[in-house]
């Protein structure tokens, strides 16, 4: 596998952060999107996975201290999120120029898959 530059991985986190936050209903969150594993409300919240991802990868987290493997794993979670939010009638992803598809292709290119 090709040597992956950590900086290339880190710059890919901006897009999913925005998309995930846009999808979340945070108005009534008692923890301001800071997942609390001890709070029953957080444990049963329908946004738990998104919240956990944001807590591990928002702009306040020192991503440069994470390993390349950790960054790749977190990006793959973000890929699943973005991909799952594309409509079933979405244009062919190879030809589509929307932000989602462009980001997905960029991740694929950086990860070399």
Buried (B, 14 or more C-beta within 10 A) or exposed (E): EEEBEBEBBBEBBEBBBEBBEEEBEEEEBEBEBEBBEEEEEBEEBEBEBBBBBBBBBBEEBEBEEBEEEBBBEBBEBBBEBBEEEBEEEEEEBEEBEEEBBEBBBBBEEBBEE
